[in-house]
Amino acid sequence: AIQLTQSPSSLSASLGDRVTITCRTSQGISSALAWYQQKPGKPPKLLIYDASTLQSGVPSRFSGSGSGTDFTLTISSLQPEDCATYYCQRFLSYPLTFGGGTKLEIK
Amino acid sequence: EVQLVESGGGLVQPGGSLRLSCAASGFTFSDHYMDWVRQAPGKGLEWVARTRNKANGHTTEYAASVKGRFTISRDDSKNSLYLQMDSLKTEDTAVYYCARDRRASVTGWGGDAFDSWGQGTTVTVSS
């Protein structure tokens, strides 16, 4: 099965900072990657699909990039409500693996 | 408004069975692939199973960890998704979410993502 490695597993950043989370796959998946945000006690929320397409209603400070094996989720200016855990998920073949998650905290 | 509401979770002994349900509303259920995703306490997300849409014959896919023990199914006439869980193990303890693939009436890959999720139902496997 294709492995999905997400990094870092946790990070702490200040309000207004630019934050970058990466996701790497063991085999190329074109642009078949999605990003989710999850807050405690809540289901995940879709942020990005097709590696770089912003889901409707998601603030424009979130962006995604990459193709093949290396992908990035960027928050351009960190806001208090962005404190959450972020997951990537790959498609294109089964199983539909999720990354291990990145817990983002505000300094 | 798209709504997904899970039910059927609870406490079950190892080796036991449980059937989860997910009631869908606010969209054409038969057009969408539907999935189950779980999250063990304090852990990350794990994809469990998928059922394709009517156009693709409701065919199914499973994670290796549940294949042969879990069965995903759907009843488009009732806008409902199910997960029959047999031979349950302690490691199946988790919150189980149903999720909708955002694409409608398509085949193959492209643009896949889970754009709607239920609130989850908790399954605890313990003696």
Contacts between the chains, C-beta under 8 A, distances in Angstrom:
chain1	res1	chain2	res2	distance
A	1	B	64	7.6
A	32	B	109	6.2
A	32	B	110	7.8
A	32	B	112	6.7
A	34	B	112	7.3
A	34	B	113	3.9
A	34	B	114	7.3
A	36	B	45	7.7
A	36	B	114	7.6
A	38	B	45	7.7
A	43	B	97	5.5
A	43	B	117	3.7
A	43	B	118	6.6
A	43	B	119	6.2
A	43	B	120	6.1
A	44	B	37	8.0
A	44	B	45	6.6
A	44	B	97	7.8
A	44	B	114	7.3
A	44	B	117	6.0
A	45	B	117	7.8
A	46	B	102	7.4
A	46	B	113	5.4
A	46	B	114	6.3
A	46	B	115	4.8
A	49	B	102	6.8
A	49	B	111	6.2
A	49	B	112	7.1
A	49	B	113	3.6
A	49	B	115	7.8
A	50	B	110	7.7
A	50	B	111	5.6
A	50	B	113	7.8
A	53	B	111	7.7
A	55	B	113	7.5
A	55	B	115	6.6
A	87	B	44	6.7
A	87	B	45	5.6
A	89	B	45	7.6
A	89	B	47	7.5
A	89	B	113	7.5
A	89	B	114	7.6
A	91	B	109	6.0
A	91	B	112	4.2
A	91	B	113	7.6
A	92	B	109	5.3
A	94	B	50	7.6
A	94	B	61	4.8
A	95	B	47	5.7
A	95	B	61	7.7
A	95	B	63	5.0
A	95	B	64	6.9
A	96	B	35	7.4
A	96	B	47	4.3
A	96	B	50	7.1
A	97	B	47	6.7
A	98	B	37	8.0
A	98	B	44	6.1
A	98	B	45	4.3
A	98	B	46	6.7
A	98	B	47	6.5
A	99	B	44	7.6
A	100	B	44	5.4
A	101	B	44	4.5
A	101	B	45	7.5
